[in-house]
Amino acid sequence: MEIKMIMENFLYVLPGAGSPYNENYKKVYETIIIGGKAHNYKVNILDYCGFGQFPDYGEGLSLPTSLKKVRNKLIDAHKNSTLLGRCYGCNVIINMLASEPEILNGFSKIVLWGVASNEVWDNSRQLGVNNWNKKYKSKGVQLEEDFFATLNYVELDAKEIKHNNIVLGYGTKDNLTSKSFNERIAKSINNSGGKARAVSINGAGHGIIKDKVSKEITNQYFELIFKD
């Protein structure tokens, strides 16, 4: 009798600027895990400094602390895995692709979902770190004092990226990003020698929760992440 070996695939997820274990975001990441199981992917959700469940909560969220937290985990990731970034996680990935590309060379596919536009971050920057932390305490995250000072502009970093399989995904109802913004980033990557494409999901918002969107949206979201 012939025995077929089923190879397990791996997805690594860099979350947005809100704890994936927080009640506000839990189901967003549970949806990704459900998709992983359906497509034979083991999902690994990475964490940053500044998330409330960590003893090093005192060192808040910033680009430098995020890179420090995930760098070794990404270096040790299974080869030919998929890497998914959500919102702020896209900033982390894009910065690493531009400044430390060798760390991510082993990933066969990189998905950037809901890359927040420069205008979104500029509006938050005007709010200031202390006011942001008070207003968004429910996110389960604490920003470091230098969060906005050290945050990268993804359009500038995109000009240095040469990875050959990047998908920029966004929902047409996501008010944190836009079609033109994603297409500009994809164009910059392609012009720099990389390979990227922007893909929209009609009717989808920023965070996708399986039980709150249509089956069609869920299937397109899973295909975006898990299909080659």
Secondary structure as GFF3:
##gff-version 3
##sequence-region A 1 228
A	DSSP	beta_strand	9	14	.	.	.	ID=ss1
A	DSSP	alpha_helix	26	38	.	.	.	ID=ss2
A	DSSP	beta_strand	41	45	.	.	.	ID=ss3
A	DSSP	alpha_helix	63	75	.	.	.	ID=ss4
A	DSSP	beta_strand	82	86	.	.	.	ID=ss5
A	DSSP	alpha_helix	88	99	.	.	.	ID=ss6
A	DSSP	alpha_helix	101	104	.	.	.	ID=ss7
A	DSSP	beta_strand	109	113	.	.	.	ID=ss8
A	DSSP	alpha_helix	118	127	.	.	.	ID=ss9
A	DSSP	alpha_helix	129	135	.	.	.	ID=ss10
A	DSSP	three_ten_helix	137	139	.	.	.	ID=ss11
A	DSSP	alpha_helix	147	150	.	.	.	ID=ss12
A	DSSP	alpha_helix	154	158	.	.	.	ID=ss13
A	DSSP	beta_strand	166	171	.	.	.	ID=ss14
A	DSSP	alpha_helix	179	191	.	.	.	ID=ss15
A	DSSP	beta_strand	196	201	.	.	.	ID=ss16
A	DSSP	three_ten_helix	210	212	.	.	.	ID=ss17
A	DSSP	alpha_helix	215	226	.	.	.	ID=ss18
###
